[in-house]
């Protein structure tokens, strides 16, 4: 899974990007969101993402400044969002190695194309790095071991993510994951957080809220209680508190905003 950080100051756009898009269909996972460039810098340094999606015009620190601050030490693919069609902005973005430049309102097909381009760019960088290592270091046995361990650990985390994608609408507890994968809870929690940037339960709840938002937008006749059930949360009050934690408002308030 490719790790994504999203930096956007407009909350409704940011939450829409995080929760309304089926990132797993793109082979991606959103590990952090930021509402300004300073938070974006912190998120990039903390999570070392593969892809950064950033608005150009953000408070405290602008998007391009955020990229300039982090891109030298963190080799991610950058995608810029903007309500402007300024040549000057575009030129600066190109100088910083920005891979895609998307205008608001966002076109999902364009985003899909740019994400695909970003993934190819990431794989090309990995291939170059692997070829460089093959000339200099691949004879060292420790390197083979480290590469194998990294692949092995990611495979375990992939299985955990697939459980969420497949069974988010059912009751999932960590004990079930431990029994299915036959690893200790401590090991699984540590590897999941190292790879995805958050805990298993935190990601499960975020994914459920992502599904809930889609239902709120598309199933106008479905009650909020029904939507909570369909997303694997049977307690209506708990669903409301989890929704507000991630989206910043209650489900009813969110429906009112999008109508």
C-alpha positions as CSV (number, residue, x, y, z in Angstrom):
1,X,0.0,0.0,0.0
2,X,1.3,3.5,-0.9
3,X,1.2,5.9,2.0
4,X,-0.5,9.3,1.3
5,X,-0.5,12.6,3.3
6,X,-3.2,15.2,2.4
7,X,-2.6,18.8,3.3
8,X,-5.6,21.1,2.6
9,X,-6.9,24.0,4.7
10,X,-10.6,23.8,3.5
11,X,-12.1,21.2,5.9
12,X,-14.9,20.0,3.6
13,X,-12.5,19.4,0.7
14,X,-9.9,17.7,3.0
15,X,-12.4,15.5,4.7
16,X,-13.9,14.7,1.3
17,X,-10.5,13.6,0.0
18,X,-9.7,11.5,3.0
19,X,-13.1,9.8,3.5
20,X,-15.0,9.9,0.2
21,X,-12.4,8.3,-2.0
22,X,-11.9,4.5,-2.0
23,X,-8.2,4.8,-1.6
24,X,-7.8,1.0,-1.3
25,X,-8.9,0.7,-4.9
26,X,-5.8,2.7,-5.8
27,X,-3.6,0.6,-3.6
28,X,-3.2,3.5,-1.2
29,X,-3.8,4.4,2.4
30,X,-4.1,7.9,3.9
31,X,-1.8,8.0,6.9
32,X,-2.3,11.7,7.9
33,X,-4.1,14.9,7.1
34,X,-3.0,18.4,7.7
35,X,-4.9,21.8,7.7
36,X,-1.8,23.9,7.0
37,X,1.7,23.7,5.7
38,X,3.3,23.5,9.2
39,X,1.2,20.5,10.1
40,X,2.0,19.1,6.6
41,X,5.7,19.3,7.3
42,X,5.2,17.5,10.6
43,X,3.1,14.8,9.0
44,X,5.6,14.2,6.2
45,X,8.5,13.9,8.6
46,X,6.6,11.6,10.9
47,X,5.2,9.2,8.2
48,X,7.6,9.4,5.3
49,X,4.8,9.1,2.7
50,X,5.0,7.9,-0.9
51,X,2.6,10.6,-2.1
52,X,1.8,14.0,-0.8
53,X,-1.4,15.8,-2.0
54,X,-1.3,19.5,-1.1
55,X,-3.2,22.7,-1.6
56,X,-1.0,25.6,-2.9
57,X,-2.7,28.3,-0.9
58,X,-2.7,27.3,2.8
59,X,-2.4,29.5,5.9
60,X,0.8,29.7,8.1
61,X,2.9,27.9,5.4
62,X,1.9,27.6,1.7
63,X,1.9,24.3,-0.1
64,X,4.9,24.9,-2.3
65,X,6.9,26.1,0.7
66,X,5.9,22.9,2.6
67,X,7.2,20.9,-0.4
68,X,10.4,22.9,-0.5
69,X,10.9,22.3,3.2
70,X,10.6,18.5,3.0
71,X,11.2,17.2,-0.5
72,X,15.0,17.1,-0.2
73,X,15.0,14.7,2.7
74,X,11.8,12.8,1.8
75,X,11.5,11.3,-1.7
76,X,7.8,11.4,-2.2
77,X,5.7,12.1,-5.3
78,X,3.9,15.4,-5.0
79,X,0.5,16.4,-6.3
80,X,-0.7,20.0,-6.1
81,X,-4.3,21.2,-5.7
82,X,-5.3,24.8,-6.5
83,X,-8.2,27.0,-7.3
84,X,-5.9,29.1,-9.4
85,X,-4.6,28.6,-12.9
86,X,-1.5,30.6,-12.4
87,X,1.5,30.0,-14.7
88,X,3.8,31.3,-12.0
89,X,2.5,28.7,-9.5
90,X,2.7,25.9,-12.1
91,X,6.3,26.9,-13.0
92,X,7.4,26.8,-9.3
93,X,5.7,23.5,-8.9
94,X,7.6,22.0,-11.8
95,X,10.9,23.4,-10.3
96,X,10.1,21.5,-7.1
97,X,9.4,18.3,-9.1
98,X,5.7,18.2,-8.6
99,X,4.2,15.3,-10.5
100,X,0.6,16.5,-10.9
101,X,-1.2,19.8,-10.9
102,X,-5.0,19.6,-10.3
103,X,-7.5,22.4,-10.3
104,X,-10.5,22.8,-8.0
105,X,-13.2,21.6,-8.1
106,X,-11.5,18.2,-8.2
107,X,-12.1,15.8,-11.0
108,X,-11.9,12.3,-9.8
109,X,-10.9,10.9,-13.1
110,X,-8.0,13.3,-13.3
111,X,-7.0,12.4,-9.7
112,X,-7.1,8.7,-10.6
113,X,-4.8,9.4,-13.6
114,X,-2.3,11.4,-11.5
115,X,-2.3,8.8,-8.7
116,X,-1.5,6.1,-11.3
117,X,1.3,8.3,-12.6
118,X,2.6,8.9,-9.1
119,X,2.7,5.1,-8.4
120,X,4.7,4.5,-11.6
121,X,7.1,7.3,-10.5
122,X,7.5,5.6,-7.1
123,X,8.2,2.2,-8.7
124,X,10.7,3.8,-11.1
125,X,12.6,5.4,-8.2
126,X,12.6,2.1,-6.3
127,X,14.0,0.3,-9.4
128,X,16.7,2.8,-9.7
129,X,17.6,2.5,-6.0
130,X,17.6,-1.3,-6.2
131,X,19.9,-1.2,-9.3
132,X,22.2,1.1,-7.4
133,X,22.2,-1.2,-4.4
134,X,22.8,-4.3,-6.6
135,X,26.1,-2.8,-7.8
136,X,27.3,-1.8,-4.4
137,X,25.8,-3.8,-1.6
138,X,23.7,-6.8,-2.6
139,X,26.6,-9.2,-1.8
140,X,26.1,-8.3,1.8
141,X,24.0,-10.9,3.5
142,X,22.5,-8.5,6.0
143,X,21.0,-6.5,3.1
144,X,19.2,-9.5,1.7
145,X,17.9,-10.2,5.2
146,X,16.6,-6.6,5.7
147,X,14.9,-6.6,2.3
148,X,13.2,-9.9,3.0
149,X,12.0,-8.8,6.5
150,X,10.6,-5.6,5.0
151,X,8.6,-7.5,2.4
152,X,7.5,-10.1,5.0
153,X,6.3,-7.5,7.4
154,X,4.4,-5.6,4.7
155,X,2.7,-8.9,3.7
156,X,1.4,-9.3,7.3
157,X,0.1,-5.7,7.3
158,X,-1.5,-6.3,3.9
159,X,-3.5,-9.2,5.4
160,X,-4.6,-7.0,8.2
161,X,-5.8,-4.3,5.8
162,X,-7.6,-6.9,3.7
163,X,-9.5,-8.0,6.8
164,X,-10.7,-4.4,7.3
165,X,-11.6,-3.9,3.6
166,X,-13.6,-7.2,3.6
167,X,-15.2,-7.3,7.0
168,X,-15.5,-3.6,8.1
169,X,-19.3,-4.1,8.3
170,X,-18.9,-6.9,10.9
171,X,-17.6,-6.9,14.4
172,X,-13.8,-7.0,14.3
173,X,-11.6,-7.2,17.4
174,X,-7.9,-7.6,17.6
175,X,-8.3,-11.0,19.1
176,X,-9.8,-12.3,15.8
177,X,-6.8,-10.8,13.9
178,X,-4.3,-12.5,16.3
179,X,-6.1,-15.9,15.9
180,X,-6.3,-15.7,12.1
181,X,-2.7,-14.5,11.5
182,X,-1.1,-16.5,14.4
183,X,1.1,-13.6,15.6
184,X,1.1,-11.9,19.0
185,X,-1.0,-8.8,19.4
186,X,2.0,-6.7,20.3
187,X,3.8,-7.7,17.1
188,X,0.8,-7.0,14.9
189,X,0.1,-3.6,16.5
190,X,3.7,-2.5,16.2
191,X,4.0,-3.6,12.5
192,X,0.7,-2.1,11.5
193,X,1.5,1.3,13.1
194,X,5.1,1.3,11.7
195,X,3.7,0.7,8.2
196,X,0.4,2.5,8.1
197,X,1.1,5.3,10.6
198,X,-1.8,4.5,12.9
199,X,-3.2,1.7,15.0
200,X,-5.4,-1.1,13.6
201,X,-8.5,0.1,15.5
202,X,-7.9,3.7,14.5
203,X,-7.7,2.8,10.8
204,X,-10.7,0.5,11.1
205,X,-12.8,3.3,12.5
206,X,-11.5,5.8,9.8
207,X,-12.4,3.3,7.1
208,X,-15.9,2.8,8.6
209,X,-16.5,6.5,8.6
210,X,-15.3,6.7,5.0
211,X,-17.9,4.2,4.1
212,X,-20.5,6.0,6.2
213,X,-19.9,9.3,4.3
214,X,-20.4,7.5,1.0
215,X,-23.8,6.1,2.3
216,X,-24.8,9.5,3.7
217,X,-24.2,11.0,0.2
218,X,-25.9,8.3,-1.8
219,X,-28.6,6.7,0.3
220,X,-30.9,9.6,1.2
221,X,-33.7,7.3,2.5
222,X,-31.4,5.3,4.9
223,X,-31.5,6.4,8.5
224,X,-28.2,7.2,10.3
225,X,-28.8,4.2,12.6
226,X,-29.0,1.9,9.5
227,X,-25.8,3.5,8.1
228,X,-24.0,2.9,11.4
229,X,-25.1,-0.8,11.3
230,X,-24.0,-1.2,7.7
231,X,-20.6,0.2,8.7
232,X,-20.1,-2.3,11.5
233,X,-21.0,0.0,14.5
234,X,-24.1,-1.1,16.3
235,X,-24.1,1.6,19.0
236,X,-25.6,4.8,17.5
237,X,-24.1,7.1,20.1
238,X,-20.7,5.6,19.6
239,X,-21.0,6.0,15.9
240,X,-21.9,9.7,16.3
241,X,-18.8,10.3,18.5
242,X,-16.5,8.5,16.1
243,X,-17.9,10.4,13.1
244,X,-17.5,13.7,14.9
245,X,-13.9,12.8,15.9
246,X,-12.8,12.3,12.2
247,X,-15.1,14.6,10.3
248,X,-15.5,17.5,12.8
249,X,-19.3,17.4,13.0
250,X,-22.2,15.0,13.7
251,X,-23.7,12.9,10.9
252,X,-26.8,15.1,10.8
253,X,-24.7,18.2,10.5
254,X,-22.7,16.7,7.7
255,X,-25.8,15.8,5.8
256,X,-27.0,19.4,6.2
257,X,-23.7,20.7,4.8
258,X,-23.8,18.6,1.7
259,X,-27.4,19.2,0.8
